Structure formats: C-alpha cells, structure tokens
Amino acid sequence: MALLLLAVIVVSLLGIVHGKNSSAPFQFDEEDALLTVPQLIRKYGYDVEEHQVLTEDDYLLTMFRIPPRNGSTGKRPILMMHSLLSSCSDFVLIGPKHALGYLLANRDYDIWLGNARGNRYSRKHKYFHIRSPKFWNFTFHEIGYYDVPALIDYVLDKTRSAKLHYVGFSQGTLISFVAMSSRPEYNAKVIQLQELSPAAYLDRTLSIFIRIMSVLAPSLGPSYAATGVYEFLPHWKGQYNFYNTVCPEPWQTLCRLLIYEVTGANPRQLDKKTLRIFLGHFPAGSGLKQMLHYTQVFTDGLFRQYDYMDAKQNRAAYGSSKVPSYNVSRITAPVRTYYGYNDNVINYGNVKRLERDLPNVVGSYPVPDERFSHVDFILANEVKELLYDEIVRNVEDAEREAS
C-alpha cells in the first residue's frame, strides 16, 4: 500500500497541471501523449530508424536515429541519453521548433537517441525474461559500464566516425561519468560531453520528499521485491488518462506544491498542456535496485558503486568490504556543464563540487533564469532561448575545433 501511494505521489509530482499559462508555446498536439518516439519523429516530418544494440552482458537496447536530412554531411554523430525514469522522449517531446534533438538535427547532425536498459524501449535480454529478477539485477552502474560503451561503439561503427558528441540530461550525465571513469579508454571517443543538470554528487538536494524517500527506501525495497516485482514505475498504456485524473479540482493547488517541492518552483515556465503530454511518456520505467542505488548516493553524498549493506556481499562483488567510489579524475574528455540555481534535484553546489573534481571542464553555464528547475531542462516554455541555443552553439564550436 505504501508503494502504491508512493507511485501515485511520484507521478503527481511530475505531471499535474499547474501554472498560469493557458496554452503551450510548443508545436504539438494532445495526441502526442499517446504516440511512441518514432511515431512522434515521423509525425513532424523527420526520418527515423530503429536500431537494436547488444551489450556485453546481453541486454538489447533500442536506439532511434534521426539521420541527416541532406545525407552525409561530414558532421560527427551525437548520442543523447535521457534522465531517470524517462526515455529518449526527453529530447523530442516539445516539438521540432524547440526540442533539443530536432534543433541539432536541423543543423544536419546525425542524431542517435539512446534508451537505458529497463525503460519502455529497452526491455529485452538474450536469455532473461522481463519478469525474471535476473533481468532487473542492475543499477546505474551497469547502465554506465555496459550500456553507454555499447551505444558509443555501435554509433561509431555505423557512422564510420572516430568520435561523437555526447549530450546527457540528469541520469544521462551520471552514466557518462560512470562510463568515462570506469572505462577511461572511451574518453578518446568523445569530442565533448554536454552535461545538463550533471549528476554525481546528490546529497545537497533541497527536496524534503527525496530526503524522506531516501530514508524509507532501504526498508521499503525488500518489501517491494518480496511481491515478485522488481520493476519500478513502468510505462503502461493507460497512464496518460489515469494520471490526469489523479489530482482533479479542488486538489490542483496541492499537486502544484508537490511538484515544486521535488523539482523546484518555476510556474511561469511550466505549461499545463506540456505536462499532460509529458504524462503519456513519463514514467517510462526503471529497476528497483537502480532506485535503491540512487537513494544511497542521495544519503551518503558519495559517487560510488552499489552498497550491498553487507560486508560479505561487498567483498564478493568488489574484493573489499569498502564500496569503491568512481574516480572522476579519470574523465579526461572535455566537459561542459549546464545547471539551474533552483534545481531541487541536482543542487548547483554539487555541480560546482563536481566541476572542481573533473580535470577537463571547458565550460560552465548557469541558466540565466534564477528560478530554472530540474524539469525545466526539458519542458520549460523558454528552454530553447535560455539553454538549447547555447548548447547548439557549443556543439557547433566543438565540431569546428575537432575538424
């Protein structure tokens, strides 16, 4: 019952209507909430390809490619990775005139939209069924250690390119840091890491809700798994209609307060139609163990691997009872960070801490809106003007320097 309540609260936090805007500034329709990512891309006049990528540990990941419109242009490909509980819809949802994936595609880049294991588009394994606990025996470590390198190698092989650009949002940044620190040879394959709301150190979160759930999760997790369910907040067909009825009048004020508490309050930038459409795509699913790993990072403030909370199990996994931390000094690829001062999930103080630890930060961009929150990175009304135009300029500059 507690976990059902948690699920309802979480989706309420991340999608109920709020703000004073009456119409979204974006080019999209209500039906977009019910379309898949490739359907969305085709609807707005872009070609799209679907690719299956096999990881070293036998997961099958789905990538969607938006190839250059004018054929081969000589520009290097761009791999884009999404946030926690989400999918590659992060980069196309708000339509062709505003979404970052389209803005880069319009510059004739070869866009590859990745999906981490366990979300709605990456639910296959060569040997394990989706309902098997073995399928869900992963955390963000495996996503970074296996998924990111597999996707990078696949893109480079298909495009015959030596390097690519990388764009990550939230978890998409964290897994790139896992990959580049754990497998440093991949630094040479990346032109530049464009990191939106870069996640590594998470302990300074301003969200009371996240802090409470981080404390409760270790006790709730085993109870959840005891039911035989190892997936957390999967995507399901009726979620758009359901979640839009979770918080009807007169409770909209409460729902507004909840989402602001988690992500940061910026009502001028968040439109109710945008959030309704977002609900058709989010949540997109993750693993229970993956979520437990996040609660550890939120609680202890260390960017490290999963703690089994048992010395014997830790020794079996790591050769020591001490859980190894990720050595971010091994991340030699150029990094650009983009952060918001009102991001309750990734506190800007943690971003500055990360920047001090990284050896090759080539740019640091605080979004010029003091109220810019976590969800604003993908849904804000003015996200193009405030953030995406800057990212496009930086990708273009990096492309020219690499040529």
C-alpha positions in Angstrom: 0.0 0.0 0.0 2.8 2.4 0.9 4.5 1.7 -2.5 1.2 2.3 -4.4 0.9 5.6 -2.6 4.5 6.4 -3.5 3.7 5.7 -7.1 0.7 7.9 -7.2 2.6 10.7 -5.4 5.6 10.5 -7.7 3.6 10.8 -10.9 1.5 13.5 -9.3 4.7 15.4 -8.6 6.0 15.1 -12.1 3.0 15.8 -14.1 -0.1 17.5 -12.7 -1.3 20.8 -14.3 -0.2 24.0 -12.8 0.9 27.5 -13.6 -0.9 30.4 -15.1 -0.3 29.6 -18.7 -3.3 28.6 -20.7 -1.7 27.3 -23.9 1.7 25.8 -24.5 4.2 27.6 -26.7 5.2 24.4 -28.5 4.2 22.8 -31.7 2.4 19.6 -30.6 -1.0 18.1 -30.2 -2.7 16.3 -27.3 -2.4 13.0 -29.2 1.4 13.3 -28.8 0.9 11.9 -25.3 -0.1 8.6 -26.8 2.5 8.3 -29.6 5.8 6.5 -29.4 9.0 8.3 -30.0 9.4 7.1 -33.6 5.8 8.0 -34.3 6.4 11.5 -33.0 9.5 11.9 -35.1 7.7 10.8 -38.3 4.7 12.9 -37.5 6.8 16.1 -37.6 8.5 15.3 -40.9 11.7 13.6 -39.9 13.1 10.3 -41.0 13.7 7.8 -38.2 15.4 4.5 -37.9 15.2 1.9 -35.1 18.4 0.1 -34.0 18.9 -2.8 -31.6 22.2 -2.7 -29.7 23.6 -5.8 -27.8 25.6 -5.1 -24.6 28.4 -7.2 -23.2 26.1 -8.6 -20.6 23.4 -9.4 -23.2 20.8 -6.7 -22.8 19.2 -5.5 -26.0 18.9 -1.7 -26.1 16.8 0.3 -28.6 18.1 3.4 -30.2 16.2 5.8 -32.5 18.2 7.6 -35.2 17.3 10.8 -36.9 19.7 10.8 -39.9 20.9 14.0 -41.6 18.2 15.3 -43.9 20.7 16.1 -46.7 22.5 12.8 -46.5 26.1 12.6 -45.3 27.4 16.0 -44.2 30.7 15.1 -42.6 29.5 16.2 -39.2 30.1 13.8 -36.4 27.2 11.9 -34.8 25.5 12.9 -31.5 24.5 10.4 -28.8 21.8 11.7 -26.5 20.9 10.0 -23.1 17.8 10.6 -21.0 17.0 11.1 -17.3 16.0 8.7 -14.6 12.6 7.0 -15.0 12.3 8.5 -18.5 13.2 7.7 -22.1 14.7 9.4 -25.2 11.4 11.3 -25.4 13.2 13.9 -23.2 14.8 15.2 -26.4 11.9 15.4 -28.8 8.7 15.8 -26.7 8.2 19.6 -27.1 8.3 19.5 -30.8 10.5 20.4 -33.8 10.9 24.1 -33.1 12.0 23.7 -29.5 13.2 20.2 -28.6 17.0 19.8 -28.5 17.1 16.6 -30.6 15.3 18.4 -33.5 17.4 21.6 -33.1 20.6 19.6 -33.6 19.0 17.6 -36.4 18.1 20.8 -38.1 21.9 21.6 -38.2 22.4 18.3 -40.1 23.8 16.3 -37.2 23.3 12.6 -37.1 21.1 12.2 -34.0 21.1 8.9 -32.0 18.6 8.8 -29.2 19.6 6.1 -26.6 17.4 4.2 -24.1 18.9 2.7 -21.0 18.1 -0.9 -20.0 14.7 -1.3 -18.3 12.8 1.6 -19.8 9.8 1.1 -22.1 12.0 0.8 -25.2 14.8 -1.4 -23.8 13.1 -4.4 -22.2 14.8 -7.3 -23.8 17.7 -9.7 -22.9 19.1 -12.6 -24.9 18.4 -15.0 -22.0 16.3 -13.4 -19.3 12.6 -12.7 -19.5 11.4 -9.3 -18.5 9.7 -10.8 -15.4 12.8 -12.6 -14.2 14.6 -11.0 -11.2 17.8 -11.6 -13.1 16.7 -9.1 -15.8 16.4 -6.4 -13.1 19.7 -7.1 -11.3 21.3 -3.9 -12.3 21.8 -0.3 -11.1 23.0 2.8 -12.8 26.5 1.3 -12.6 25.7 -1.3 -15.3 23.9 1.3 -17.4 27.1 3.3 -17.3 29.6 0.5 -17.5 27.8 -1.6 -20.2 25.1 0.5 -22.0 26.9 3.7 -22.7 30.0 2.0 -24.2 27.9 -0.3 -26.2 25.9 2.6 -27.6 29.0 4.6 -28.3 30.7 1.7 -30.2 27.5 1.0 -32.2 27.1 4.6 -33.3 30.8 4.9 -34.3 30.7 1.7 -36.2 27.5 2.6 -38.1 28.7 6.1 -38.9 32.3 5.1 -39.5 33.3 8.0 -37.3 36.2 8.0 -34.8 34.4 10.3 -32.3 31.0 11.5 -31.4 29.3 14.3 -29.4 27.5 13.3 -26.2 24.5 15.0 -24.7 23.1 13.8 -21.3 20.4 15.0 -19.0 20.4 14.2 -15.3 20.9 10.4 -15.2 22.2 10.7 -18.8 25.1 12.7 -17.3 25.7 10.4 -14.4 26.0 7.3 -16.6 28.5 9.1 -18.8 30.6 9.8 -15.7 30.4 6.2 -14.7 31.5 5.1 -18.2 34.4 7.6 -18.6 35.8 6.9 -15.2 35.4 3.1 -15.2 36.4 2.6 -18.8 38.7 5.6 -19.5 39.6 4.4 -23.0 36.2 5.8 -24.0 37.2 9.3 -23.3 39.1 9.3 -26.6 35.9 8.5 -28.4 34.0 11.6 -27.3 34.5 15.1 -28.7 32.8 16.8 -25.8 30.3 15.9 -23.0 27.4 18.3 -22.9 26.0 17.7 -19.4 22.6 19.1 -18.5 22.0 19.1 -14.7 25.1 17.0 -14.2 24.5 14.3 -11.6 27.3 12.7 -9.5 27.0 14.2 -6.0 23.4 14.3 -4.8 23.5 14.9 -1.1 22.6 18.6 -1.2 19.1 18.1 -2.6 16.7 20.6 -1.4 13.7 18.3 -1.8 12.3 17.1 1.5 10.3 14.4 -0.3 13.5 13.0 -1.9 15.2 13.0 1.5 12.3 11.2 3.1 12.2 8.6 0.4 15.9 8.0 0.6 15.5 7.2 4.3 12.5 4.9 3.7 13.7 3.1 0.6 16.0 0.6 2.3 13.1 -0.8 4.3 10.5 -0.5 1.5 12.7 -2.1 -1.1 12.8 -5.7 0.3 9.0 -5.5 0.8 8.5 -4.4 -2.8 10.8 -7.2 -4.1 9.0 -9.8 -1.9 6.0 -9.4 -4.1 8.0 -10.6 -7.1 8.0 -7.2 -8.7 11.5 -5.8 -9.5 10.5 -3.0 -11.9 9.7 0.5 -10.6 7.1 2.7 -12.2 6.9 1.0 -15.6 5.2 2.7 -18.5 1.7 1.4 -19.2 -0.9 2.1 -21.9 -3.5 3.8 -19.7 -1.2 6.0 -17.7 -1.9 9.3 -19.6 -5.6 9.1 -18.8 -5.1 7.8 -15.3 -2.5 10.3 -14.1 -4.5 13.2 -15.4 -7.3 12.2 -13.1 -5.2 11.7 -10.0 -5.4 15.3 -9.0 -8.6 16.9 -10.1 -10.2 20.1 -8.7 -10.0 21.2 -5.9 -6.6 19.5 -5.3 -4.6 21.1 -8.1 -3.0 23.5 -5.6 -1.7 20.6 -3.6 -0.3 19.0 -6.7 1.4 22.2 -7.8 3.1 22.4 -4.4 4.3 18.8 -4.6 5.9 19.1 -8.0 7.6 22.4 -6.9 8.9 20.7 -3.8 10.6 17.9 -5.8 11.9 19.8 -8.8 11.9 23.5 -7.8 9.2 26.0 -8.4 9.1 27.9 -11.6 5.4 28.2 -12.6 6.0 30.7 -15.4 8.0 28.2 -17.3 5.8 25.1 -16.9 2.6 24.8 -19.0 -0.3 22.5 -18.2 -0.7 21.2 -21.7 3.0 20.3 -21.8 2.8 18.4 -18.6 -0.3 16.5 -19.8 1.6 15.3 -22.9 4.6 14.5 -20.7 2.4 12.1 -18.7 2.0 9.9 -21.7 5.7 9.3 -21.8 6.8 9.6 -18.1 7.4 7.5 -16.2 9.0 5.1 -18.6 10.2 2.5 -16.1 13.4 1.6 -14.2 14.6 -1.1 -11.9 14.1 -1.3 -8.1 17.8 -1.9 -7.4 18.6 1.0 -9.6 16.4 3.2 -7.5 17.9 1.9 -4.3 21.4 2.8 -5.6 20.2 6.4 -6.1 18.9 6.6 -2.5 22.4 5.6 -1.3 24.0 8.4 -3.3 21.4 10.9 -2.1 22.0 9.8 1.5 25.8 9.4 1.8 26.9 12.1 -0.7 29.4 9.8 -2.3 29.6 9.0 -6.0 30.2 5.2 -5.7 29.0 1.8 -6.6 26.1 -0.1 -5.1 26.5 -0.9 -1.4 25.0 -4.3 -0.6 24.9 -3.3 3.1 26.7 -6.5 3.9 30.4 -6.9 4.2 30.4 -10.4 2.8 28.4 -9.4 -0.3 30.6 -6.3 -0.8 33.7 -8.4 -0.6 32.3 -10.9 -3.2 31.4 -8.0 -5.6 34.4 -5.7 -5.0 37.1 -7.7 -3.3 36.7 -5.5 -0.3 34.0 -4.6 2.3 34.5 -1.0 1.3 32.4 0.1 -1.7 34.6 1.7 -4.5 34.0 5.3 -5.5 34.1 6.4 -9.1 37.4 8.3 -9.8 36.1 11.3 -11.8 39.7 12.5 -12.2 40.0 9.8 -14.9 37.4 11.6 -17.0 39.7 13.4 -19.5 37.1 14.1 -22.2 36.1 17.8 -22.4 33.1 18.5 -20.2 30.6 21.4 -20.4 28.1 21.7 -17.5 24.7 23.4 -17.6 22.9 23.9 -14.3 20.0 25.8 -12.7 20.1 27.7 -9.4 16.6 26.4 -8.5 17.1 22.7 -9.3 16.0 20.9 -6.2 17.3 17.5 -7.5 20.8 18.5 -8.7 21.8 21.3 -6.4 24.1 23.8 -8.0 26.5 23.4 -5.1 27.0 19.8 -6.1 27.6 20.8 -9.7 30.4 23.2 -8.5 31.9 20.4 -6.4 31.9 18.1 -9.4 33.5 20.8 -11.6 36.3 21.1 -9.1 36.9 17.3 -9.3 36.8 17.0 -13.0 40.1 17.6 -14.8 38.8 19.0 -18.1 35.8 21.3 -17.6 35.8 23.6 -20.7 32.6 25.4 -19.9 30.1 26.1 -17.1 26.8 27.6 -17.9 24.3 28.7 -15.2 20.9 29.0 -16.9 20.0 32.8 -16.9 16.7 32.3 -15.0 17.2 32.2 -11.3 14.0 30.0 -11.0 15.1 27.4 -13.5 14.3 24.0 -12.1 15.1 20.4 -12.8 12.1 19.7 -15.1 12.7 23.0 -16.9 15.7 21.4 -18.7 13.2 19.5 -20.9 9.8 21.2 -20.5 10.3 25.0 -19.9 8.5 27.3 -22.2 11.7 29.3 -22.9 14.1 26.4 -22.7 15.3 27.0 -26.3 16.2 30.6 -25.7 17.5 30.1 -22.2 19.5 26.9 -22.7 19.3 25.0 -26.0 20.6 27.8 -28.2 23.7 27.8 -26.0 24.1 24.1 -26.3 23.8 24.2 -30.1 26.4 26.9 -30.3 28.8 24.9 -28.1 28.3 21.7 -30.1 29.0 23.7 -33.3 32.1 25.2 -31.8 33.3 21.7 -30.7 32.6 20.3 -34.1 34.7 23.0 -35.8 37.6 22.5 -33.4 37.5 18.8 -34.0 37.5 19.1 -37.8 
